[in-house]
Amino acid sequence: MSEYSRRYITDDIEFYEPEYWRKAAPNKKQGSLEEPFEHEDYSDVQAYHDESWSDLQGICLRYYEDIIDTGGAVEQARMMLPQGTMTEWTWSGTLGAFAKMCQLRCHPEAQYESRLVADKVYEELKKQFPVAAPLLVEGVY
């Protein structure tokens, strides 16, 4: 796997924004429920999300750009960017390894954002290997 590094690429910054905040699943270490998260301190989480989320992203981006624009090291400036910063990568592996990843991550119990990626990988596997991919991922019935 080779991921684009923010040490070398400083433009085209994009943030992942969930459609809504989900409740944590009570019976899992990670994972969530499909229902929206609501907090007693504010009644409309989506409105709070829309205002504060983009404000925070903007602040992080301004700090990042300011450090770079004033001569700071890019490898340190990237510490200002939140974990929700989108990236691109090149990934290689065997058909069997990709099929196993899809078996695990396309499952309804997998973390939602991981499922989004796995579903895209599975779509591509089916294009490249129309017979083998479904058999390896979904099994023989």
N, CA, C and O atoms as a GROMACS GRO file, in nm:
protein
  564
    1MET      N    1   0.085  -0.117   0.000
    1MET     CA    2   0.000   0.000   0.000
    1MET      C    3   0.090   0.123   0.000
    1MET      O    4   0.189   0.129   0.072
    2SER      N    5   0.054   0.219  -0.079
    2SER     CA    6   0.129   0.344  -0.084
    2SER      C    7   0.028   0.458  -0.076
    2SER      O    8  -0.055   0.476  -0.165
    3GLU      N    9   0.035   0.533   0.032
    3GLU     CA   10  -0.060   0.643   0.054
    3GLU      C   11   0.005   0.775   0.018
    3GLU      O   12   0.124   0.797   0.042
    4TYR      N   13  -0.075   0.864  -0.041
    4TYR     CA   14  -0.025   0.999  -0.067
    4TYR      C   15   0.006   1.064   0.068
    4TYR      O   16  -0.075   1.059   0.160
    5SER      N   17   0.121   1.123   0.076
    5SER     CA   18   0.165   1.180   0.202
    5SER      C   19   0.146   1.331   0.205
    5SER      O   20   0.179   1.400   0.108
    6ARG      N   21   0.095   1.381   0.312
    6ARG     CA   22   0.082   1.526   0.330
    6ARG      C   23   0.218   1.591   0.353
    6ARG      O   24   0.226   1.713   0.368
    7ARG      N   25   0.326   1.511   0.356
    7ARG     CA   26   0.460   1.570   0.362
    7ARG      C   27   0.499   1.627   0.226
    7ARG      O   28   0.580   1.718   0.216
    8TYR      N   29   0.438   1.570   0.119
    8TYR     CA   30   0.476   1.609  -0.016
    8TYR      C   31   0.364   1.680  -0.093
    8TYR      O   32   0.391   1.758  -0.184
    9ILE      N   33   0.242   1.652  -0.057
    9ILE     CA   34   0.127   1.709  -0.128
    9ILE      C   35   0.055   1.803  -0.032
    9ILE      O   36   0.005   1.760   0.072
   10THR      N   37   0.050   1.931  -0.068
   10THR     CA   38  -0.008   2.029   0.024
   10THR      C   39  -0.137   2.092  -0.026
   10THR      O   40  -0.195   2.178   0.040
   11ASP      N   41  -0.182   2.050  -0.145
   11ASP     CA   42  -0.304   2.111  -0.198
   11ASP      C   43  -0.417   2.007  -0.203
   11ASP      O   44  -0.399   1.892  -0.162
   12ASP      N   45  -0.531   2.049  -0.252
   12ASP     CA   46  -0.649   1.961  -0.268
   12ASP      C   47  -0.690   1.893  -0.137
   12ASP      O   48  -0.719   1.774  -0.135
   13ILE      N   49  -0.692   1.968  -0.030
   13ILE     CA   50  -0.733   1.912   0.099
   13ILE      C   51  -0.885   1.903   0.104
   13ILE      O   52  -0.956   2.000   0.078
   14GLU      N   53  -0.932   1.785   0.138
   14GLU     CA   54  -1.075   1.759   0.147
   14GLU      C   55  -1.101   1.685   0.278
   14GLU      O   56  -1.022   1.599   0.318
   15PHE      N   57  -1.210   1.718   0.343
   15PHE     CA   58  -1.245   1.654   0.469
   15PHE      C   59  -1.364   1.561   0.450
   15PHE      O   60  -1.456   1.590   0.374
   16TYR      N   61  -1.361   1.448   0.520
   16TYR     CA   62  -1.477   1.359   0.521
   16TYR      C   63  -1.579   1.416   0.618
   16TYR      O   64  -1.545   1.453   0.731
   17GLU      N   65  -1.702   1.423   0.575
   17GLU     CA   66  -1.808   1.471   0.663
   17GLU      C   67  -1.921   1.368   0.664
   17GLU      O   68  -1.982   1.342   0.561
   18PRO      N   69  -1.948   1.309   0.778
   18PRO     CA   70  -2.057   1.212   0.785
   18PRO      C   71  -2.192   1.280   0.760
   18PRO      O   72  -2.208   1.399   0.788
   19GLU      N   73  -2.286   1.204   0.707
   19GLU     CA   74  -2.419   1.260   0.682
   19GLU      C   75  -2.485   1.302   0.813
   19GLU      O   76  -2.557   1.401   0.818
   20TYR      N   77  -2.459   1.226   0.918
   20TYR     CA   78  -2.509   1.258   1.052
   20TYR      C   79  -2.426   1.182   1.152
   20TYR      O   80  -2.361   1.083   1.118
   21TRP      N   81  -2.427   1.229   1.277
   21TRP     CA   82  -2.355   1.161   1.386
   21TRP      C   83  -2.439   1.043   1.432
   21TRP      O   84  -2.559   1.058   1.458
   22ARG      N   85  -2.376   0.925   1.442
   22ARG     CA   86  -2.446   0.804   1.482
   22ARG      C   87  -2.420   0.772   1.628
   22ARG      O   88  -2.316   0.808   1.684
   23LYS      N   89  -2.516   0.702   1.689
   23LYS     CA   90  -2.497   0.653   1.825
   23LYS      C   91  -2.397   0.539   1.826
   23LYS      O   92  -2.389   0.460   1.732
   24ALA      N   93  -2.319   0.531   1.934
   24ALA     CA   94  -2.227   0.418   1.952
   24ALA      C   95  -2.308   0.293   1.979
   24ALA      O   96  -2.411   0.297   2.046
   25ALA      N   97  -2.261   0.181   1.926
   25ALA     CA   98  -2.326   0.053   1.954
   25ALA      C   99  -2.287   0.010   2.095
   25ALA      O  100  -2.168   0.007   2.127
   26PRO      N  101  -2.382  -0.023   2.180
   26PRO     CA  102  -2.351  -0.056   2.319
   26PRO      C  103  -2.278  -0.188   2.338
   26PRO      O  104  -2.217  -0.210   2.443
   27ASN      N  105  -2.283  -0.276   2.238
   27ASN     CA  106  -2.225  -0.410   2.256
   27ASN      C  107  -2.098  -0.432   2.173
   27ASN      O  108  -2.058  -0.546   2.151
   28LYS      N  109  -2.034  -0.324   2.127
   28LYS     CA  110  -1.914  -0.336   2.045
   28LYS      C  111  -1.809  -0.236   2.090
   28LYS      O  112  -1.841  -0.128   2.140
   29LYS      N  113  -1.682  -0.273   2.071
   29LYS     CA  114  -1.574  -0.178   2.099
   29LYS      C  115  -1.578  -0.064   1.998
   29LYS      O  116  -1.563   0.053   2.035
   30GLN      N  117  -1.598  -0.098   1.873
   30GLN     CA  118  -1.614   0.004   1.770
   30GLN      C  119  -1.734  -0.033   1.687
   30GLN      O  120  -1.772  -0.149   1.679
   31GLY      N  121  -1.791   0.064   1.626
   31GLY     CA  122  -1.912   0.041   1.548
   31GLY      C  123  -2.020   0.134   1.599
   31GLY      O  124  -2.007   0.197   1.704
   32SER      N  125  -2.128   0.140   1.523
   32SER     CA  126  -2.232   0.234   1.558
   32SER      C  127  -2.368   0.180   1.518
   32SER      O  128  -2.379   0.081   1.445
   33LEU      N  129  -2.468   0.247   1.567
   33LEU     CA  130  -2.605   0.216   1.530
   33LEU      C  131  -2.644   0.309   1.416
   33LEU      O  132  -2.579   0.411   1.393
   34GLU      N  133  -2.749   0.275   1.345
   34GLU     CA  134  -2.794   0.359   1.234
   34GLU      C  135  -2.869   0.483   1.283
   34GLU      O  136  -2.895   0.574   1.204
   35GLU      N  137  -2.904   0.488   1.411
   35GLU     CA  138  -2.982   0.601   1.460
   35GLU      C  139  -2.893   0.719   1.496
   35GLU      O  140  -2.779   0.701   1.540
   36PRO      N  141  -2.944   0.840   1.477
   36PRO     CA  142  -2.864   0.960   1.506
   36PRO      C  143  -2.830   0.973   1.655
   36PRO      O  144  -2.907   0.932   1.743
   37PHE      N  145  -2.715   1.029   1.679
   37PHE     CA  146  -2.670   1.060   1.814
   37PHE      C  147  -2.733   1.191   1.858
   37PHE      O  148  -2.730   1.290   1.784
   38GLU      N  149  -2.790   1.193   1.975
   38GLU     CA  150  -2.846   1.316   2.030
   38GLU      C  151  -2.786   1.338   2.168
   38GLU      O  152  -2.767   1.244   2.245
   39HIS      N  153  -2.757   1.461   2.198
   39HIS     CA  154  -2.694   1.495   2.325
   39HIS      C  155  -2.786   1.591   2.399
   39HIS      O  156  -2.848   1.678   2.338
   40GLU      N  157  -2.795   1.574   2.528
   40GLU     CA  158  -2.889   1.656   2.606
   40GLU      C  159  -2.853   1.804   2.609
   40GLU      O  160  -2.939   1.888   2.634
   41ASP      N  161  -2.725   1.838   2.582
   41ASP     CA  162  -2.684   1.978   2.587
   41ASP      C  163  -2.732   2.059   2.467
   41ASP      O  164  -2.734   2.182   2.471
   42TYR      N  165  -2.770   1.990   2.361
   42TYR     CA  166  -2.825   2.060   2.246
   42TYR      C  167  -2.925   1.968   2.177
   42TYR      O  168  -2.900   1.848   2.163
   43SER      N  169  -3.035   2.023   2.136
   43SER     CA  170  -3.143   1.940   2.085
   43SER      C  171  -3.126   1.904   1.937
   43SER      O  172  -3.169   1.796   1.896
   44ASP      N  173  -3.066   1.990   1.858
   44ASP     CA  174  -3.054   1.962   1.716
   44ASP      C  175  -2.907   1.935   1.682
   44ASP      O  176  -2.832   2.028   1.651
   45VAL      N  177  -2.868   1.809   1.687
   45VAL     CA  178  -2.729   1.773   1.663
   45VAL      C  179  -2.686   1.810   1.522
   45VAL      O  180  -2.573   1.855   1.502
   46GLN      N  181  -2.774   1.793   1.424
   46GLN     CA  182  -2.735   1.823   1.287
   46GLN      C  183  -2.703   1.971   1.269
   46GLN      O  184  -2.606   2.006   1.202
   47ALA      N  185  -2.784   2.058   1.328
   47ALA     CA  186  -2.756   2.202   1.318
   47ALA      C  187  -2.624   2.234   1.386
   47ALA      O  188  -2.544   2.312   1.335
   48TYR      N  189  -2.601   2.174   1.503
   48TYR     CA  190  -2.474   2.194   1.575
   48TYR      C  191  -2.359   2.144   1.489
   48TYR      O  192  -2.255   2.210   1.477
   49HIS      N  193  -2.378   2.028   1.430
   49HIS     CA  194  -2.277   1.969   1.345
   49HIS      C  195  -2.244   2.060   1.227
   49HIS      O  196  -2.127   2.086   1.199
   50ASP      N  197  -2.345   2.109   1.159
   50ASP     CA  198  -2.324   2.191   1.040
   50ASP      C  199  -2.245   2.318   1.071
   50ASP      O  200  -2.157   2.356   0.994
   51GLU      N  201  -2.276   2.383   1.184
   51GLU     CA  202  -2.207   2.506   1.219
   51GLU      C  203  -2.067   2.479   1.272
   51GLU      O  204  -1.970   2.534   1.218
   52SER      N  205  -2.054   2.397   1.373
   52SER     CA  206  -1.926   2.378   1.441
   52SER      C  207  -1.828   2.296   1.360
   52SER      O  208  -1.708   2.325   1.360
   53TRP      N  209  -1.876   2.194   1.291
   53TRP     CA  210  -1.787   2.105   1.218
   53TRP      C  211  -1.710   2.181   1.111
   53TRP      O  212  -1.588   2.171   1.103
   54SER      N  213  -1.781   2.257   1.028
   54SER     CA  214  -1.711   2.331   0.923
   54SER      C  215  -1.624   2.442   0.981
   54SER      O  216  -1.519   2.473   0.924
   55ASP      N  217  -1.665   2.501   1.093
   55ASP     CA  218  -1.582   2.602   1.159
   55ASP      C  219  -1.449   2.540   1.204
   55ASP      O  220  -1.343   2.598   1.182
   56LEU      N  221  -1.456   2.424   1.267
   56LEU     CA  222  -1.334   2.357   1.315
   56LEU      C  223  -1.244   2.316   1.200
   56LEU      O  224  -1.122   2.332   1.207
   57GLN      N  225  -1.303   2.264   1.094
   57GLN     CA  226  -1.223   2.228   0.978
   57GLN      C  227  -1.154   2.351   0.920
   57GLN      O  228  -1.036   2.345   0.883
   58GLY      N  229  -1.226   2.461   0.912
   58GLY     CA  230  -1.167   2.584   0.859
   58GLY      C  231  -1.051   2.634   0.944
   58GLY      O  232  -0.949   2.677   0.891
   59ILE      N  233  -1.067   2.627   1.075
   59ILE     CA  234  -0.959   2.668   1.167
   59ILE      C  235  -0.836   2.581   1.146
   59ILE      O  236  -0.724   2.631   1.135
   60CYS      N  237  -0.857   2.448   1.142
   60CYS     CA  238  -0.745   2.356   1.121
   60CYS      C  239  -0.674   2.384   0.989
   60CYS      O  240  -0.551   2.386   0.983
   61LEU      N  241  -0.751   2.405   0.884
   61LEU     CA  242  -0.694   2.431   0.753
   61LEU      C  243  -0.616   2.562   0.751
   61LEU      O  244  -0.510   2.571   0.689
   62ARG      N  245  -0.669   2.665   0.819
   62ARG     CA  246  -0.598   2.794   0.823
   62ARG      C  247  -0.465   2.781   0.897
   62ARG      O  248  -0.364   2.835   0.852
   63TYR      N  249  -0.463   2.708   1.010
   63TYR     CA  250  -0.336   2.687   1.082
   63TYR      C  251  -0.237   2.613   0.992
   63TYR      O  252  -0.120   2.650   0.984
   64TYR      N  253  -0.284   2.509   0.928
   64TYR     CA  254  -0.199   2.429   0.838
   64TYR      C  255  -0.138   2.517   0.730
   64TYR      O  256  -0.016   2.516   0.710
   65GLU      N  257  -0.223   2.592   0.660
   65GLU     CA  258  -0.175   2.678   0.551
   65GLU      C  259  -0.083   2.788   0.601
   65GLU      O  260   0.014   2.823   0.534
   66ASP      N  261  -0.113   2.844   0.719
   66ASP     CA  262  -0.031   2.952   0.775
   66ASP      C  263   0.109   2.901   0.808
   66ASP      O  264   0.208   2.970   0.783
   67ILE      N  265   0.118   2.783   0.864
   67ILE     CA  266   0.249   2.727   0.897
   67ILE      C  267   0.332   2.710   0.770
   67ILE      O  268   0.450   2.747   0.767
   68ILE      N  269   0.270   2.655   0.666
   68ILE     CA  270   0.341   2.633   0.539
   68ILE      C  271   0.377   2.767   0.474
   68ILE      O  272   0.489   2.786   0.428
   69ASP      N  273   0.281   2.860   0.471
   69ASP     CA  274   0.304   2.989   0.405
   69ASP      C  275   0.413   3.071   0.473
   69ASP      O  276   0.476   3.155   0.408
   70THR      N  277   0.436   3.049   0.601
   70THR     CA  278   0.538   3.126   0.672
   70THR      C  279   0.670   3.049   0.686
   70THR      O  280   0.758   3.088   0.763
   71GLY      N  281   0.682   2.939   0.609
   71GLY     CA  282   0.810   2.868   0.603
   71GLY      C  283   0.822   2.751   0.698
   71GLY      O  284   0.930   2.694   0.711
   72GLY      N  285   0.715   2.713   0.764
   72GLY     CA  286   0.721   2.598   0.854
   72GLY      C  287   0.729   2.468   0.778
   72GLY      O  288   0.692   2.460   0.660
   73ALA      N  289   0.778   2.365   0.844
   73ALA     CA  290   0.794   2.233   0.782
   73ALA      C  291   0.658   2.168   0.757
   73ALA      O  292   0.572   2.166   0.846
   74VAL      N  293   0.639   2.116   0.637
   74VAL     CA  294   0.512   2.054   0.599
   74VAL      C  295   0.483   1.933   0.688
   74VAL      O  296   0.368   1.910   0.726
   75GLU      N  297   0.588   1.855   0.722
   75GLU     CA  298   0.563   1.736   0.804
   75GLU      C  299   0.512   1.770   0.944
   75GLU      O  300   0.449   1.687   1.009
   76GLN      N  301   0.537   1.892   0.989
   76GLN     CA  302   0.480   1.936   1.115
   76GLN      C  303   0.347   2.006   1.094
   76GLN      O  304   0.256   1.993   1.176
   77ALA      N  305   0.333   2.080   0.986
   77ALA     CA  306   0.207   2.149   0.957
   77ALA      C  307   0.092   2.051   0.946
   77ALA      O  308  -0.020   2.083   0.986
   78ARG      N  309   0.117   1.932   0.892
   78ARG     CA  310   0.009   1.835   0.874
   78ARG      C  311  -0.050   1.786   1.006
   78ARG      O  312  -0.158   1.727   1.008
   79MET      N  313   0.019   1.812   1.116
   79MET     CA  314  -0.036   1.777   1.248
   79MET      C  315  -0.161   1.860   1.280
   79MET      O  316  -0.239   1.822   1.367
   80MET      N  317  -0.180   1.971   1.211
   80MET     CA  318  -0.296   2.057   1.232
   80MET      C  319  -0.422   2.000   1.167
   80MET      O  320  -0.533   2.039   1.203
   81LEU      N  321  -0.405   1.909   1.072
   81LEU     CA  322  -0.519   1.855   0.999
   81LEU      C  323  -0.587   1.744   1.079
   81LEU      O  324  -0.518   1.661   1.139
   82PRO      N  325  -0.718   1.743   1.082
   82PRO     CA  326  -0.789   1.639   1.159
   82PRO      C  327  -0.779   1.502   1.091
   82PRO      O  328  -0.744   1.492   0.974
   83GLN      N  329  -0.809   1.398   1.167
   83GLN     CA  330  -0.804   1.262   1.112
   83GLN      C  331  -0.903   1.242   0.999
   83GLN      O  332  -0.887   1.149   0.919
   84GLY      N  333  -1.004   1.325   0.990
   84GLY     CA  334  -1.103   1.312   0.886
   84GLY      C  335  -1.059   1.369   0.752
   84GLY      O  336  -1.142   1.387   0.662
   85THR      N  337  -0.930   1.397   0.736
   85THR     CA  338  -0.879   1.447   0.609
   85THR      C  339  -0.874   1.331   0.510
   85THR      O  340  -0.820   1.224   0.540
   86MET      N  341  -0.932   1.352   0.393
   86MET     CA  342  -0.935   1.248   0.291
   86MET      C  343  -0.794   1.224   0.235
   86MET      O  344  -0.709   1.313   0.240
   87THR      N  345  -0.772   1.105   0.183
   87THR     CA  346  -0.644   1.070   0.123
   87THR      C  347  -0.669   0.979   0.004
   87THR      O  348  -0.782   0.935  -0.019
   88GLU      N  349  -0.566   0.952  -0.069
   88GLU     CA  350  -0.569   0.857  -0.180
   88GLU      C  351  -0.455   0.760  -0.158
   88GLU      O  352  -0.354   0.794  -0.096
   89TRP      N  353  -0.472   0.638  -0.210
   89TRP     CA  354  -0.363   0.543  -0.198
   89TRP      C  355  -0.368   0.445  -0.313
   89TRP      O  356  -0.470   0.427  -0.379
   90THR      N  357  -0.253   0.380  -0.335
   90THR     CA  358  -0.241   0.271  -0.430
   90THR      C  359  -0.225   0.145  -0.347
   90THR      O  360  -0.144   0.140  -0.254
   91TRP      N  361  -0.301   0.046  -0.382
   91TRP     CA  362  -0.306  -0.075  -0.300
   91TRP      C  363  -0.289  -0.195  -0.392
   91TRP      O  364  -0.358  -0.204  -0.493
   92SER      N  365  -0.200  -0.286  -0.360
   92SER     CA  366  -0.186  -0.407  -0.438
   92SER      C  367  -0.197  -0.527  -0.346
   92SER      O  368  -0.170  -0.518  -0.227
   93GLY      N  369  -0.238  -0.638  -0.402
   93GLY     CA  370  -0.252  -0.760  -0.325
   93GLY      C  371  -0.309  -0.870  -0.411
   93GLY      O  372  -0.333  -0.850  -0.530
   94THR      N  373  -0.330  -0.983  -0.354
   94THR     CA  374  -0.386  -1.096  -0.427
   94THR      C  375  -0.538  -1.088  -0.429
   94THR      O  376  -0.599  -1.020  -0.347
   95LEU      N  377  -0.596  -1.159  -0.524
   95LEU     CA  378  -0.742  -1.167  -0.530
   95LEU      C  379  -0.796  -1.225  -0.399
   95LEU      O  380  -0.898  -1.178  -0.348
   96GLY      N  381  -0.728  -1.325  -0.347
   96GLY     CA  382  -0.772  -1.388  -0.221
   96GLY      C  383  -0.769  -1.290  -0.104
   96GLY      O  384  -0.858  -1.291  -0.020
   97ALA      N  385  -0.665  -1.206  -0.099
   97ALA     CA  386  -0.655  -1.109   0.011
   97ALA      C  387  -0.765  -1.004   0.001
   97ALA      O  388  -0.825  -0.966   0.102
   98PHE      N  389  -0.791  -0.956  -0.121
   98PHE     CA  390  -0.898  -0.858  -0.138
   98PHE      C  391  -1.035  -0.920  -0.109
   98PHE      O  392  -1.122  -0.855  -0.050
   99ALA      N  393  -1.054  -1.045  -0.149
   99ALA     CA  394  -1.180  -1.114  -0.122
   99ALA      C  395  -1.202  -1.129   0.029
   99ALA      O  396  -1.313  -1.110   0.078
  100LYS      N  397  -1.098  -1.164   0.102
  100LYS     CA  398  -1.109  -1.179   0.248
  100LYS      C  399  -1.142  -1.046   0.313
  100LYS      O  400  -1.226  -1.039   0.404
  101MET      N  401  -1.078  -0.937   0.267
  101MET     CA  402  -1.108  -0.805   0.321
  101MET      C  403  -1.254  -0.771   0.296
  101MET      O  404  -1.322  -0.718   0.384
  102CYS      N  405  -1.303  -0.802   0.176
  102CYS     CA  406  -1.444  -0.773   0.144
  102CYS      C  407  -1.539  -0.858   0.227
  102CYS      O  408  -1.644  -0.809   0.269
  103GLN      N  409  -1.503  -0.984   0.252
  103GLN     CA  410  -1.586  -1.069   0.339
  103GLN      C  411  -1.604  -1.005   0.476
  103GLN      O  412  -1.714  -1.002   0.530
  104LEU      N  413  -1.496  -0.954   0.529
  104LEU     CA  414  -1.498  -0.895   0.663
  104LEU      C  415  -1.561  -0.755   0.666
  104LEU      O  416  -1.641  -0.725   0.754
  105ARG      N  417  -1.524  -0.672   0.571
  105ARG     CA  418  -1.561  -0.530   0.577
  105ARG      C  419  -1.690  -0.494   0.504
  105ARG      O  420  -1.743  -0.385   0.526
  106CYS      N  421  -1.741  -0.580   0.417
  106CYS     CA  422  -1.871  -0.554   0.353
  106CYS      C  423  -1.986  -0.602   0.441
  106CYS      O  424  -2.103  -0.577   0.411
  107HIS      N  425  -1.954  -0.671   0.546
  107HIS     CA  426  -2.054  -0.727   0.638
  107HIS      C  427  -2.130  -0.614   0.707
  107HIS      O  428  -2.070  -0.513   0.744
  108PRO      N  429  -2.262  -0.629   0.726
  108PRO     CA  430  -2.341  -0.524   0.791
  108PRO      C  431  -2.294  -0.484   0.930
  108PRO      O  432  -2.323  -0.374   0.976
  109GLU      N  433  -2.221  -0.573   0.998
  109GLU     CA  434  -2.170  -0.542   1.132
  109GLU      C  435  -2.040  -0.462   1.131
  109GLU      O  436  -1.996  -0.413   1.235
  110ALA      N  437  -1.978  -0.449   1.014
  110ALA     CA  438  -1.852  -0.374   1.004
  110ALA      C  439  -1.878  -0.224   1.021
  110ALA      O  440  -1.989  -0.176   0.998
  111GLN      N  441  -1.776  -0.153   1.062
  111GLN     CA  442  -1.786  -0.008   1.079
  111GLN      C  443  -1.832   0.055   0.948
  111GLN      O  444  -1.782   0.019   0.841
  112TYR      N  445  -1.924   0.149   0.955
  112TYR     CA  446  -1.989   0.207   0.837
  112TYR      C  447  -1.888   0.260   0.736
  112TYR      O  448  -1.895   0.225   0.618
  113GLU      N  449  -1.796   0.344   0.779
  113GLU     CA  450  -1.701   0.404   0.686
  113GLU      C  451  -1.610   0.298   0.623
  113GLU      O  452  -1.573   0.311   0.506
  114SER      N  453  -1.576   0.194   0.697
  114SER     CA  454  -1.498   0.083   0.641
  114SER      C  455  -1.579   0.010   0.535
  114SER      O  456  -1.525  -0.033   0.433
  115ARG      N  457  -1.709  -0.004   0.559
  115ARG     CA  458  -1.797  -0.067   0.460
  115ARG      C  459  -1.802   0.013   0.331
  115ARG      O  460  -1.805  -0.045   0.222
  116LEU      N  461  -1.803   0.145   0.342
  116LEU     CA  462  -1.805   0.228   0.221
  116LEU      C  463  -1.685   0.197   0.132
  116LEU      O  464  -1.699   0.182   0.010
  117VAL      N  465  -1.567   0.188   0.192
  117VAL     CA  466  -1.446   0.158   0.116
  117VAL      C  467  -1.452   0.015   0.062
  117VAL      O  468  -1.425  -0.008  -0.056
  118ALA      N  469  -1.488  -0.080   0.147
  118ALA     CA  470  -1.493  -0.220   0.106
  118ALA      C  471  -1.594  -0.243  -0.007
  118ALA      O  472  -1.569  -0.321  -0.098
  119ASP      N  473  -1.707  -0.176   0.000
  119ASP     CA  474  -1.807  -0.190  -0.107
  119ASP      C  475  -1.751  -0.144  -0.242
  119ASP      O  476  -1.778  -0.205  -0.344
  120LYS      N  477  -1.673  -0.035  -0.240
  120LYS     CA  478  -1.611   0.014  -0.364
  120LYS      C  479  -1.507  -0.086  -0.416
  120LYS      O  480  -1.497  -0.111  -0.536
  121VAL      N  481  -1.429  -0.142  -0.323
  121VAL     CA  482  -1.330  -0.243  -0.362
  121VAL      C  483  -1.401  -0.364  -0.423
  121VAL      O  484  -1.358  -0.417  -0.525
  122TYR      N  485  -1.509  -0.407  -0.361
  122TYR     CA  486  -1.583  -0.523  -0.411
  122TYR      C  487  -1.643  -0.495  -0.549
  122TYR      O  488  -1.642  -0.583  -0.635
  123GLU      N  489  -1.695  -0.376  -0.571
  123GLU     CA  490  -1.746  -0.340  -0.704
  123GLU      C  491  -1.636  -0.355  -0.809
  123GLU      O  492  -1.660  -0.408  -0.918
  124GLU      N  493  -1.517  -0.308  -0.776
  124GLU     CA  494  -1.405  -0.318  -0.870
  124GLU      C  495  -1.362  -0.464  -0.888
  124GLU      O  496  -1.330  -0.504  -1.000
  125LEU      N  497  -1.361  -0.542  -0.782
  125LEU     CA  498  -1.327  -0.684  -0.795
  125LEU      C  499  -1.424  -0.755  -0.889
  125LEU      O  500  -1.382  -0.836  -0.972
  126LYS      N  501  -1.552  -0.725  -0.877
  126LYS     CA  502  -1.651  -0.789  -0.964
  126LYS      C  503  -1.632  -0.749  -1.109
  126LYS      O  504  -1.660  -0.828  -1.199
  127LYS      N  505  -1.586  -0.626  -1.134
  127LYS     CA  506  -1.557  -0.585  -1.271
  127LYS      C  507  -1.438  -0.662  -1.328
  127LYS      O  508  -1.440  -0.709  -1.442
  128GLN      N  509  -1.334  -0.675  -1.246
  128GLN     CA  510  -1.211  -0.739  -1.291
  128GLN      C  511  -1.222  -0.892  -1.293
  128GLN      O  512  -1.162  -0.958  -1.379
  129PHE      N  513  -1.297  -0.948  -1.199
  129PHE     CA  514  -1.309  -1.093  -1.184
  129PHE      C  515  -1.456  -1.131  -1.165
  129PHE      O  516  -1.496  -1.170  -1.056
  130PRO      N  517  -1.537  -1.119  -1.271
  130PRO     CA  518  -1.683  -1.133  -1.257
  130PRO      C  519  -1.729  -1.270  -1.207
  130PRO      O  520  -1.836  -1.279  -1.147
  131VAL      N  521  -1.654  -1.374  -1.230
  131VAL     CA  522  -1.693  -1.507  -1.183
  131VAL      C  523  -1.631  -1.536  -1.046
  131VAL      O  524  -1.700  -1.578  -0.953
  132ALA      N  525  -1.501  -1.514  -1.036
  132ALA     CA  526  -1.429  -1.552  -0.914
  132ALA      C  527  -1.462  -1.465  -0.794
  132ALA      O  528  -1.478  -1.518  -0.683
  133ALA      N  529  -1.474  -1.335  -0.812
  133ALA     CA  530  -1.496  -1.245  -0.696
  133ALA      C  531  -1.621  -1.280  -0.617
  133ALA      O  532  -1.611  -1.296  -0.495
  134PRO      N  533  -1.739  -1.293  -0.679
  134PRO     CA  534  -1.857  -1.328  -0.599
  134PRO      C  535  -1.843  -1.464  -0.528
  134PRO      O  536  -1.890  -1.481  -0.416
  135LEU      N  537  -1.779  -1.558  -0.595
  135LEU     CA  538  -1.760  -1.690  -0.532
  135LEU      C  539  -1.670  -1.681  -0.410
  135LEU      O  540  -1.697  -1.743  -0.307
  136LEU      N  541  -1.563  -1.604  -0.421
  136LEU     CA  542  -1.470  -1.591  -0.309
  136LEU      C  543  -1.527  -1.507  -0.194
  136LEU      O  544  -1.504  -1.537  -0.077
  137VAL      N  545  -1.602  -1.402  -0.229
  137VAL     CA  546  -1.654  -1.313  -0.125
  137VAL      C  547  -1.783  -1.366  -0.064
  137VAL      O  548  -1.798  -1.369   0.059
  138GLU      N  549  -1.874  -1.408  -0.148
  138GLU     CA  550  -2.007  -1.451  -0.099
  138GLU      C  551  -2.017  -1.602  -0.078
  138GLU      O  552  -2.108  -1.649  -0.009
  139GLY      N  553  -1.926  -1.677  -0.135
  139GLY     CA  554  -1.927  -1.822  -0.120
  139GLY      C  555  -2.012  -1.890  -0.225
  139GLY      O  556  -2.076  -1.825  -0.308
  140VAL      N  557  -2.012  -2.021  -0.220
  140VAL     CA  558  -2.090  -2.103  -0.312
  140VAL      C  559  -2.214  -2.149  -0.241
  140VAL      O  560  -2.205  -2.204  -0.131
  141TYR      N  561  -2.330  -2.128  -0.301
  141TYR     CA  562  -2.456  -2.166  -0.238
  141TYR      C  563  -2.518  -2.286  -0.306
  141TYR      O  564  -2.624  -2.332  -0.265
   0.00000   0.00000   0.00000
